Structure formats: structure tokens, C-alpha cells
Amino acid sequence: MRLSDLQNKDVVNVIDGKRVGNIIDVNIDFEGKLDSLIVEKTKFFISMFSTSNEVEIRWAQIEKIGEDVILVKLVL
């Protein structure tokens, strides 16, 4: 799977069912493995207490990658 394939998928939090945003970048560890996804938050997901409009989702937080959506488990 290519990064461009992942960027076309919506990222949804399974805890509350809300759309988190879209993937804009990835972090790769020193062994060349995908470590985390960088997601640009949607306007709905941005908190007034947060100064960043990005969220990092660790690989362990990804529940399922489907055809159109990536399900993640985020406790915010």
C-alpha cells in the first residue's frame, strides 16, 4: 500500500465515531517501519485548548484499515 492510498482514506475514532481528519504525513522508525500517522484534524475535532491542528496516531492505535476508512482508537 502506498502513502497516497492512505491519504485518500478518512480517519475515524472508534471510541466516539467522529472523523479525526486526513493523513498528511507519516513517521518511519530507524528500521524503516511505519511508526505513526500524522493527521490534520477536522474543524470539528480541533479543540480550543489545543494549539496544534495535527494529531499523531501511533501504529498500535490503528484498529483496522478498510477500503475507504482507517479506524483508530484515540482517547483524548
N, C-alpha and C positions, 0 to 999 in steps of 0.2 A: 504494500500500500504506500502511496506517495503522500507527501505533505499536502499537496494540492487536493487530494481526495479527502483528507481530514478537514481541511479548511472549508469545504462545502457542506459540512455536517453541522447541525445545531447541537449545542452542548446543553443538556438538561440535567438539573439536580433531581435525583430520585427522592430525596427527603421531602421536598415541598412541591415538586412538579414544575418549578419555574425554569424558564430558559435563562441560562447563565450568560451566553454570548457566543462569539465565534472565535475560533483558533486563529491567532495571528503569528505565533512562533512556537518553537519547541526548544527544550533544553536537552542536550545529549551529554552523558557522562563520559569519563575518560576512557571507558572500554568501548564506546561507540553505541551504547544502548540508550534508548529514549528514556529520559528521566522524568520529564514533566511537560505539560502543555501550558502555554501562556494564552489566556483567553481574554479578549476585550469584552468587558462587561456591557450588558444591555443597559439602556437608560433606566429600566425598571429595577435592575439589580444593583445599581450604584447607590451606595449609602451616603448620607450626608456626613457621616463620621469618617469616611474613607477618602484619602487624598488621591488614591490611585484608581484609574479606571481599568486596571488589569488584575487578573487573579491567576495564580499559579496552581495548577492541578497536578498533583503527583500521580505517577503511573498507578500506584496502589489504590488511588481513589476512583479509578475508572472501573465501572461495573460492567459495561457492555458497549461494544461498538457495533452499531447496526448500519443498514444501508443509508439512512437519512439522519440518524441521530447518534450522539455519544452520550450515554447515561453515566453520570458521575455521582459520587456520594460526598457532598460538601456540608459540613456543619459550620455555619457562620454565626 
